């Protein structure tokens, strides 16, 4: 058993909460079970909430990978673990979604045509987020664009973690300020280098601007790097005594002001900094051994299956929408149906996690007969063992 405070169970529970935000947003906006269109007008914050959740996943990914990083690890071992972590679930859900698209002959939920062979292959290889074409970055299982970003992060992680680990304590906060400033500046850069949406367009952002702000892996790398440095701050005991309630209050303020913000900031930049403060605030409580609702057995179990939930919910929603023939229902029926569909997605994700992800990680995550020795932490360094799982997405 790991010493008290070494693991970060509350961050695992947070993963399920974030995946649940994405699920709820997609059940509402893609399931479209409600016949009352006023429901969708009143739920305009759902896309912003989903974008904030994905941004938080990028932050969490950097934070937990840096928390677990051992100097004794190698790039090949790290890449092997990441490949085994994400690719089996991706192949299963990619195959399921492609089969559904071929069987139905129509993109019942997707706002793009059915994918051609090129789009399908690029999606399978997780390089589709690099193409500024909606037929690519929203192809097959559309949520995998973020996994395409994660694959890029994983490729760079063995290089990035070295300078982060070497950062002296006095430079941690200046680096955080620099990266945070870049996150906030990127929407302005996108506004300067891309065209606005055409008049009468279905989206307030042009495809190129939306892609550059939200989907382009090097832009989203900033959140990952911010997570890396924040983990180092907590490891070196340089995080201030900040209760999680304060970042949550700031996050609520951002959502309250969303109608006053430029559309470009609603896709992650506006919510990134409050979430960047929330994650180490939660982690610090775990390090100190404090109890939390997110760290209890149920949320932690669901958090371990959160990647499976993220990957499988869209194909399930698609098939349900097809089976219902795009029918809509009165408000009470639609609300109950949304709850049932969400619960069904969670149940299937647990099966996918237990039946695919767990055995693949158990048998192939590290070479047989070999182990990665844990490094001795430096004085004041709270680096945890390798058992803490990272979120992917």
C-alpha positions in Angstrom: 0.0 0.0 0.0 1.3 3.5 -0.9 2.1 5.8 2.0 -0.7 8.3 2.8 -0.5 11.3 0.6 1.5 9.7 -2.2 -1.5 9.0 -4.4 -3.9 11.6 -5.7 -7.3 9.8 -5.6 -9.3 13.1 -5.7 -7.8 13.9 -9.2 -8.9 10.4 -10.3 -12.4 11.3 -9.1 -12.2 14.6 -10.8 -11.6 12.8 -14.1 -15.0 11.3 -13.9 -16.6 14.6 -13.0 -15.0 16.1 -16.1 -15.9 13.2 -18.4 -19.5 13.5 -17.0 -19.6 17.2 -18.0 -18.6 16.2 -21.6 -21.2 13.4 -21.5 -24.0 15.6 -20.3 -23.2 18.3 -22.8 -23.2 15.8 -25.7 -26.4 14.1 -24.5 -28.1 17.5 -24.5 -26.7 19.0 -27.7 -26.2 15.9 -29.8 -28.9 13.6 -28.5 -31.4 16.4 -28.9 -34.2 14.5 -27.2 -36.2 17.7 -26.2 -38.9 19.0 -28.5 -38.9 22.3 -26.6 -36.2 24.3 -28.4 -36.1 26.7 -25.5 -34.2 24.1 -23.6 -31.3 24.4 -26.0 -31.4 28.2 -25.9 -31.3 28.0 -22.1 -28.4 25.5 -22.2 -26.0 27.7 -24.2 -23.3 27.2 -21.5 -23.1 23.4 -22.3 -20.5 23.8 -25.1 -18.4 26.1 -22.9 -18.6 23.6 -20.0 -17.5 20.7 -22.3 -14.6 22.9 -23.6 -13.6 23.7 -20.1 -13.6 20.0 -19.2 -11.4 19.1 -22.2 -9.0 21.9 -21.2 -8.9 20.5 -17.7 -8.1 17.0 -19.1 -5.0 18.5 -20.8 -4.0 20.2 -17.6 -4.5 17.0 -15.6 -2.6 14.9 -18.1 0.5 17.1 -17.7 0.1 17.4 -13.9 -0.2 13.6 -13.3 2.5 12.6 -15.8 4.9 15.0 -14.1 3.8 13.8 -10.7 4.7 10.3 -11.7 7.8 10.9 -13.7 10.8 9.0 -12.5 14.4 9.8 -13.7 14.9 6.0 -14.0 12.2 5.7 -16.6 13.1 5.7 -20.3 11.3 7.3 -23.3 10.6 3.9 -24.8 9.0 2.6 -21.6 6.9 5.7 -21.3 5.7 5.5 -24.9 4.9 1.8 -24.5 2.7 2.5 -21.5 0.9 5.4 -23.2 0.3 3.3 -26.4 -1.2 0.5 -24.4 -3.3 2.9 -22.4 -5.0 4.7 -25.2 -4.8 2.7 -28.4 -6.9 -0.4 -27.5 -9.9 1.6 -26.5 -9.4 3.8 -29.5 -9.4 0.9 -31.9 -12.5 -0.6 -30.3 -14.5 2.6 -30.4 -13.2 3.6 -33.9 -14.3 0.2 -35.3 -17.7 0.5 -33.6 -18.3 4.0 -34.9 -17.1 3.3 -38.4 -19.3 0.2 -38.5 -22.3 2.3 -37.4 -21.6 4.9 -40.0 -21.4 2.2 -42.7 -24.5 0.4 -41.5 -26.7 3.5 -41.3 -25.3 5.3 -44.4 -25.9 8.6 -42.9 -24.2 10.9 -40.4 -27.1 11.2 -38.0 -25.2 13.3 -35.5 -22.1 14.5 -37.3 -22.2 17.9 -38.8 -19.9 16.6 -41.6 -20.2 14.1 -44.4 -19.5 10.4 -43.8 -15.7 10.0 -43.6 -13.8 8.7 -46.6 -10.9 6.3 -46.4 -8.3 9.0 -45.9 -10.2 10.6 -43.0 -10.8 7.2 -41.4 -7.2 6.2 -41.6 -6.0 9.6 -40.2 -8.4 9.2 -37.4 -7.2 5.7 -36.6 -3.6 6.9 -36.6 -4.6 9.9 -34.4 -3.1 12.5 -36.7 -6.4 14.0 -37.7 -6.3 17.0 -35.4 -3.4 18.4 -37.4 -5.7 19.0 -40.5 -7.7 22.2 -40.5 -10.7 20.6 -42.1 -13.8 19.6 -40.2 -14.1 16.4 -42.3 -10.9 15.4 -40.6 -10.8 16.7 -37.1 -14.5 15.7 -36.5 -14.3 12.4 -38.4 -15.4 8.9 -37.3 -15.5 9.2 -33.5 -15.2 13.1 -33.2 -14.1 13.2 -29.6 -10.8 11.6 -30.6 -9.4 14.9 -31.8 -8.3 15.4 -28.1 -6.5 12.0 -28.2 -4.7 13.2 -31.3 -3.5 16.1 -29.1 -2.6 13.8 -26.3 -0.5 11.6 -28.6 1.5 14.7 -29.5 2.0 15.5 -25.8 3.1 12.0 -25.1 5.6 12.1 -27.9 7.2 15.3 -26.4 6.9 14.4 -22.8 10.3 12.7 -22.3 11.9 15.9 -23.7 9.7 18.4 -21.8 10.0 16.8 -18.4 13.7 17.3 -18.2 13.8 21.1 -18.2 10.7 21.1 -15.9 12.4 18.8 -13.4 15.5 21.0 -13.6 13.6 24.3 -13.0 14.8 26.0 -9.8 12.1 26.9 -7.4 12.5 30.6 -7.9 11.6 30.3 -11.6 8.5 28.1 -11.2 6.0 31.0 -10.9 7.6 33.1 -13.6 7.3 30.2 -16.0 3.7 29.6 -14.9 2.9 33.3 -15.6 4.5 33.1 -19.0 2.6 29.9 -20.1 -0.7 31.3 -18.7 -0.1 34.5 -20.6 0.4 32.5 -23.8 -2.8 30.6 -23.2 -4.8 33.9 -22.8 -3.0 35.4 -25.9 -3.6 32.6 -28.3 -7.2 33.5 -29.2 -6.0 37.0 -30.1 -3.4 35.5 -32.3 -6.0 33.4 -34.0 -8.2 36.4 -34.5 -5.3 38.2 -36.2 -4.3 35.4 -38.6 -7.6 33.8 -39.6 -10.7 35.1 -41.3 -14.0 35.6 -39.5 -17.0 33.3 -40.2 -18.9 34.0 -43.4 -22.2 35.7 -43.0 -25.0 33.3 -42.2 -22.5 30.5 -41.2 -23.8 27.9 -38.8 -20.9 28.7 -36.4 -19.9 32.1 -35.0 -16.3 31.1 -35.7 -14.8 30.2 -39.1 -13.5 26.6 -39.4 -9.9 27.8 -39.6 -10.2 30.0 -36.5 -12.0 27.3 -34.5 -9.4 24.7 -35.4 -6.5 27.0 -34.5 -8.0 27.9 -31.1 -9.5 24.5 -30.1 -8.1 21.6 -32.1 -4.5 22.4 -33.1 -2.1 20.3 -31.0 0.7 22.8 -30.5 -1.8 25.4 -29.1 -3.3 22.8 -26.7 0.3 21.9 -25.7 0.3 25.0 -23.6 -2.2 23.6 -21.1 -0.2 20.4 -20.9 3.0 22.3 -20.1 1.1 24.3 -17.5 0.1 21.1 -15.8 3.7 19.9 -15.8 5.0 23.0 -14.1 2.1 23.1 -11.6 2.9 19.5 -10.5 6.4 20.6 -9.8 5.2 23.5 -7.7 3.2 21.0 -5.5 6.1 18.5 -5.4 8.4 21.2 -4.1 5.8 22.4 -1.6 5.5 25.9 -3.2 1.8 25.9 -3.7 0.0 28.5 -1.5 -2.7 27.5 1.0 -5.5 28.0 -1.5 -8.8 26.3 -0.9 -10.5 24.7 -3.9 -13.5 27.0 -3.3 -11.7 30.0 -4.6 -10.9 28.6 -8.1 -14.4 27.3 -8.3 -15.7 30.8 -7.5 -13.5 32.3 -10.2 -14.8 29.6 -12.6 -18.4 30.5 -11.8 -17.6 34.1 -12.4 -16.2 33.3 -15.9 -19.4 31.4 -16.7 -21.5 34.2 -15.5 -19.7 36.6 -17.7 -19.7 34.4 -20.8 -22.1 36.5 -22.8 -19.7 39.4 -22.5 -16.7 37.4 -23.6 -15.5 37.0 -27.2 -16.5 33.7 -28.7 -12.9 32.8 -29.2 -12.4 32.7 -25.4 -15.2 30.3 -24.7 -13.3 27.3 -26.1 -10.9 26.9 -23.2 -8.9 30.1 -22.7 -11.4 31.8 -20.4 -11.7 28.7 -18.1 -8.1 27.4 -18.2 -6.6 29.5 -15.4 -9.3 28.8 -12.8 -9.0 25.1 -13.6 -5.2 25.4 -13.5 -5.6 26.7 -9.9 -8.2 24.1 -8.9 -6.1 21.0 -9.8 -3.1 21.7 -7.5 -5.5 22.9 -4.8 -7.2 19.5 -4.9 -3.9 17.6 -5.2 -2.5 19.4 -2.2 -5.4 18.2 0.0 -4.6 14.6 -1.1 -0.9 15.1 -0.3 -1.9 16.4 3.2 -4.1 13.3 3.7 -7.4 15.2 3.9 -10.6 13.4 3.0 -12.7 14.5 0.0 -15.8 13.4 -1.8 -13.9 13.0 -5.1 -11.4 10.7 -3.4 -13.9 8.2 -2.2 -14.1 4.7 -3.7 -17.1 5.3 -6.0 -15.8 8.4 -7.8 -12.3 6.9 -8.0 -13.6 3.7 -9.6 -15.6 5.8 -12.1 -12.6 8.0 -12.6 -10.5 5.0 -13.6 -13.1 4.3 -16.3 -13.4 7.9 -17.4 -11.2 7.4 -20.5 -13.4 4.6 -21.6 -16.5 6.7 -21.0 -15.0 9.6 -23.0 -14.2 7.2 -25.9 -17.4 5.2 -26.1 -20.2 7.7 -25.3 -20.4 9.2 -28.8 -20.9 5.9 -30.7 -23.5 5.0 -28.2 -25.3 8.3 -28.6 -25.1 8.0 -32.3 -26.7 4.6 -32.3 -29.4 5.6 -29.9 -30.2 8.6 -32.0 -30.5 6.4 -35.1 -32.7 3.8 -33.3 -35.0 6.6 -32.1 -35.2 8.0 -35.7 -34.3 11.4 -34.3 -37.5 11.6 -32.4 -38.1 14.3 -29.8 -40.1 14.2 -26.6 -41.8 16.3 -24.1 -39.6 17.9 -21.4 -40.2 15.3 -18.7 -39.8 12.3 -21.0 -36.7 13.8 -22.6 -35.1 14.5 -19.2 -35.7 11.0 -18.0 -34.4 9.6 -21.3 -31.3 11.7 -20.9 -30.6 10.3 -17.5 -31.1 6.7 -18.7 -28.9 7.2 -21.7 -26.2 8.8 -19.5 -26.3 5.9 -17.1 -26.2 3.4 -20.0 -23.0 5.1 -21.3 -21.4 4.9 -17.9 -22.3 1.2 -17.6 -20.8 0.4 -21.0 -17.7 2.4 -20.2 -17.1 0.2 -17.1 -17.3 -2.9 -19.3 -14.9 -1.4 -21.8 -12.5 -0.4 -19.1 -12.7 -3.7 -17.3 -12.7 -5.8 -20.5 -10.2 -4.0 -22.6 -8.2 -1.4 -20.8 -7.4 -3.2 -17.6 -6.2 -6.5 -19.2 -4.2 -4.6 -21.8 -2.4 -2.5 -19.2 -1.8 -5.5 -17.0 -0.2 -7.6 -19.8 1.5 -5.1 -22.0 2.1 -1.8 -20.2 5.7 -2.9 -19.2 8.1 -5.5 -20.4 7.7 -8.9 -18.7 10.2 -9.6 -16.0 11.3 -6.0 -15.8 10.3 -3.2 -13.6 11.0 0.5 -13.5 12.8 1.4 -10.3 11.4 4.3 -8.4 13.7 7.2 -8.0 14.7 8.6 -4.6 12.9 11.9 -4.1 14.9 15.0 -3.5 14.4 16.8 -0.1 11.0 18.4 -0.2 10.1 16.6 -3.4 6.7 14.9 -3.3 7.1 12.9 -6.4 4.7 9.9 -6.3 5.2 6.3 -7.4 4.1 5.2 -10.8 0.8 3.7 -9.7 -1.1 7.0 -10.0 -2.9 6.9 -13.3 -3.0 9.8 -15.7 -6.1 11.0 -17.5 -6.3 10.5 -21.2 -8.0 12.5 -22.7 
